[in-house]
């Protein structure tokens, strides 16, 4: 039996939201697993997978890559040699860019419940593309600002804004105060994780040399993003929201 137009629209809407959550969930695992299969160890950030290869693990490149520190003097010395800045595309670069483009596109085409949510989602989608189009610097020097870092941090701020602020608009349709409060607390908690995660990852660069601590701090924000879409989809599937949608449909048909 074929679906009605309304059923098709609803199914497409929820599939797009779940698709964004699934992509976000597998993103860090795919980078880690793909790099491991390619023959190199865990990198100190997700962004480093844009450049990393089995023989080019950090900004030194070449045979020195396994022993150098990207922020240390060895990297600077290595970069002073002729041809040292010639780096090859990373083993996982295509996956890194492709998944960011997929997430960015899904966020941009997704329509928000309000104008401010729509603008925040559109901006987040464009920033996701910016993270891919402006890769991290791979020259061994510490930079106070980079387009890549700006896009990454602002992306999480936009999504946190959607989770903490814009989620209130649809929550007003839920009649049960306890259910409404539970969703509200969940969204605020996820928003905090989205903001704290990139800050923590940045801070770990200065307090630890463990790659795993830095790398896995970033996915906390990614997984909070994925969790938000899952919880929001559950909320939009609730009985109160369905009744409101049915009432609006009847009014539009009159």
N, C-alpha and C positions, 0 to 999 in steps of 0.2 A: 504494500500500500504506500503510495507516494506521500511525502510530507507536505503539509500545507506551507504556504509562503511564510506564515508567522513562525512555524516550527523550524523552518529552514534558517530564518534570520536569527532566531534564538540559538540554534545549534552552532551556527557560524560564529556568533558573538562569544559564546562560552569556549568554543574550540580555540579561538585566537588568544583568549586570556590564559587558558591552560597551556597553550603552545609556548607563550612567553615564559611561563613558570618553568616548564620542562627544559627549555633552552638554557635558562639561567642556572638551573640545577646541575645540568651536565657540563656546563662551560668549564669550571675549574678542574673537574675530574677528567675531562677529555684532554685538557692541556697537560695535566700531570701524567696521565696514562700514555698519551701520544709521545711525550718527551721520553718517558721511560722505555717505550718500545723502540724509539729511535736511538737509544743508547746513551742518554745523558741523564744526570740526576736532577732532583727537584731544584728549580730556580728560585731566586729570592723574591720574585713577584710574578703575577700573571702577565704583566706587560712585557717582562723579559723574554717571554716565549715568542715575541715578534721576531727577535733576532737570534735566539739561542739555537745552536746546532751541536752535534757531538764534538766538534773541534773548535767551537766558538761559543763558549759558555758565558763569557762576560766581555767587557769592553776591550780587553787586551787582544782577543782574537788569537787565532793560530795555536801553536803548540803550548804557549804559556797560559792558555785560558784556564787550565785546571788548578793553577796555583795562585793566580792573581786576585787582587781585591779591587773591585770596580771603583772604590773611593780612595784607594791607597796610592802611594807614590809609584808602585810598579806599573799601574795602569797609565799614569801620566808619562812615565819614561817610555813605555811601550808605544804610546801614541806619538812620541816624538820621532820615531823611526820612519823612514820613507815607506809609504804604502800601508802603514799600520791602520789607517782609518777606512780601508776598503773592507767592508763587511758584506757577507752574503745574506740573502733573506733567510730567516729562521725556518727550521723544520716544520713548526706548527703555525707559521705566519698565516697561511690561507685559512686555517680553522679559526684562528684568533680574529681575523678581519671578518670572515664570513658570518660567524656567530654574532658578532657585535652589530653587523649590518642587519641581521635577521631580527635581533632584539630591538634595534632602533626603528626599523620599519614597522614592527608590530605596535610599538608604543606610539608612533606617529599616527597610524591609521586608527588606533583605538579612540573612541569618542568618550570624553569625560562626562560626568553627571552635571557639571557646571562649566561655565566659561573659564574660570580660573583653573579647574582641573584639566580642561582641554589644553590650555596654554602650557601648563606644567608638563603634561604628557608629550606634547609636541616638542617642547624644548629638550626634555629628557631624551627623546628619540634622536634629535639632531646631535646632542652631546655624545650619545653612544656612537654615532658615525664619526664624530670628531676624535674619540678615543682611538678608533681604528685608523683614521686618516692621518693623525699626528702621533706617530709612535714615540715611545720614550727615547730620550737621548741615550746614545750608546758610545759616548766618547770618554768615559772615565772621570769626568769632572762633575762637581756638585753644582746644580743650577737652582737658583732661588725661585724661578718660575719657568714653566714650560706649558705649551698649549695642551699637551697630553695630560699633565697633572691637573690643569684647570678644568678640562672637560670631564675627567674622572670624578673629581671632588664635587663639581657642580651637578653632575648627573645624579649622584647619591643624594644631594641636597634637594633636588627637584622631586625625586621619588619619595624621599622622607616627607616633603611638604604634602604630597598627594596622600600619603598614608596617615599623617597626623592631622592635617587640616581639612583636605577635600573629602575625606571619608565621612565627615560629619553630615554632609548633605543627604546622602542616602540613608544614613542611620536614623534620621528623623522619621522615616517611614515605618520603623520597627516599633510595635506597640508595647512589647514586653520590656520594661525598664532594665531588668536584669540581663536580658540578652543584649540589649543595646549597650549597656555598660561593659559587658564582657568583650564585645567587638571593639569598643572604644579603647579599652586598656590594651588589647592585642595590637591594635594599629599604632598606638603611641609607643609601645615597646619595640615593635619592628622598626619604627622610624628612628628611634634612638640607636638601635643596632646599625642601621644604614649609615648614620652619621659617624658613629664611634669607630666602625670597622676600618674605613680608609685612614682615619687619623691614627689609629693604633698601628696599622701596617706601616705608616710613615715613621712613627716614633720608634718602632722596633728596629728600623735601620740603624739607629744610633745607639741602641742599648744591647743588641745581641748580634752575634755573627751566625746564628742558626738560621739556615734557609727556611726550614719548615715553619718556624714561628712567624716569620714575615709573610711567607706565601699564604698560609692558612688563615691569617688575620683578614685577608681580603675577601675570601669566599663567605665569611660571616655576613658581610653586607650583601653579597650576591644572593645568598640563601634567604636573607630577610626579605629581599626584593621578591624572590620566588614565593615565599610564604605569604606575602601580602596579596599577590594575585590569586593564590589558592583560597585564602580566607575570604577575600572580597568576592570571589566567584561563588563560594558557599553562601555568603550573605545575600547576594543577588538572586540566589535560587530559593530563598526562604519564602514562606507563605505570605508574609506581609508585603514583600516586594512584588510577588506575583499578583496579589490582589490589587495593588496600586497600578501595576502595568495593565491589568485587565480593565480597571476603571478608566484609565486614560485611553485605552483602545476603544471602549464603548463611547466615550465622549467624542473622540475623533470621528467615529463612524456616524454620529448623529448629524 
